[in-house]
Amino acid sequence: MSGMKANLPEYVEKIANFLGVQRKPEFFDEVAAKCDFKVQYKERTTNVEEFIAKYSRDTTNFLYRKGQVGDWNWFTVEQNEYFDKVYKEHMKGSKLKIKFTLD
C-alpha cells in the first residue's frame, strides 16, 4: 500500500467507491488537489476565521501542523520507547503494515 499521502487520488476514489459514488477520474484528481496540505494552508492563511468557521467543527482547538508524514514530535524519548514497545506487543503477528514515514 503506497499510502494516502503518497497517492491521494487513488484513496479519494476508494472512498467514493465505498460510498457508492461514481465519478470520472478527473474528479478524484481535483478533490485530491483541493485536499493538498499546501492548498489548504494557503486558503487558511487568506482568511483564518472564515476558513475555521467553514471547515472546523471545533473552532476553539483548530490547528495546522506541517502536513508531513512522520511529523509527530509530541512524545518524549521515554514515551516514544514505551509506545514502540506496546505497539510491537499488540501488533505482533498482524499483517497490517503502517508507514510512519514516507522514506
C-alpha positions in Angstrom: 0.0 0.0 0.0 1.5 3.3 -1.1 -0.3 5.4 1.5 -2.8 8.1 1.3 -0.3 10.9 1.4 1.7 9.4 -1.4 -1.2 8.7 -3.7 -4.3 10.7 -2.6 -6.4 10.5 -5.8 -6.3 6.7 -5.5 -7.7 6.9 -2.0 -10.3 9.5 -2.8 -11.5 7.1 -5.5 -11.6 4.2 -3.0 -13.6 6.3 -0.6 -16.0 7.3 -3.3 -16.4 3.6 -4.4 -17.1 2.6 -0.8 -19.8 5.3 -0.6 -21.2 4.2 -4.0 -20.3 7.5 -5.7 -19.3 7.2 -9.4 -17.3 10.0 -11.0 -14.8 10.4 -13.8 -11.0 10.1 -12.9 -10.5 13.8 -13.3 -12.9 14.4 -10.3 -10.7 12.4 -8.0 -7.6 14.3 -9.1 -9.5 17.6 -8.5 -10.6 16.6 -5.0 -7.1 15.4 -4.1 -5.6 18.7 -5.4 -8.0 20.7 -3.2 -7.1 18.5 -0.2 -3.4 19.1 -0.6 -1.9 20.5 2.6 -0.3 23.4 0.9 -3.6 24.4 -0.8 -5.5 24.1 2.5 -2.9 26.0 4.4 -2.8 28.8 1.8 -6.6 29.1 1.9 -6.5 29.1 5.7 -4.0 32.0 5.8 -6.1 34.1 3.5 -9.0 34.4 5.9 -8.5 32.4 9.0 -11.8 33.0 10.8 -13.9 32.3 7.7 -11.9 29.1 7.0 -12.2 27.8 10.6 -16.0 28.6 10.7 -16.4 26.8 7.3 -14.3 23.7 7.8 -13.9 23.1 11.5 -16.4 21.6 14.0 -14.2 22.7 16.9 -13.3 26.4 16.4 -11.6 26.6 19.8 -9.0 23.9 19.0 -8.1 24.2 15.4 -4.5 24.0 14.2 -2.3 23.1 11.3 1.0 21.4 11.6 3.5 20.7 8.8 1.3 18.3 6.7 4.1 15.7 6.5 4.0 12.0 7.3 6.2 11.3 10.3 5.8 14.8 11.7 4.9 13.9 15.2 7.2 15.1 17.9 4.8 15.1 20.8 6.5 12.2 22.7 9.5 12.4 24.9 12.2 9.8 24.2 10.9 7.7 27.1 7.3 7.9 25.8 8.4 7.0 22.3 10.3 4.0 23.6 7.2 2.9 25.6 4.9 3.4 22.5 7.3 1.3 20.4 7.2 -1.5 23.0 3.4 -1.5 23.3 2.9 -1.2 19.6 5.2 -4.2 18.9 3.4 -6.3 21.6 -0.1 -5.5 20.2 0.8 -5.7 16.5 2.8 -9.0 16.8 1.6 -11.3 14.1 -0.5 -8.6 12.4 -0.4 -8.3 8.6 -1.2 -4.7 8.8 1.8 -2.5 7.8 1.8 1.1 8.9 4.3 3.5 7.5 5.3 6.2 10.0 7.4 8.0 7.3 7.4 8.0 3.5 11.2 7.2 3.3 
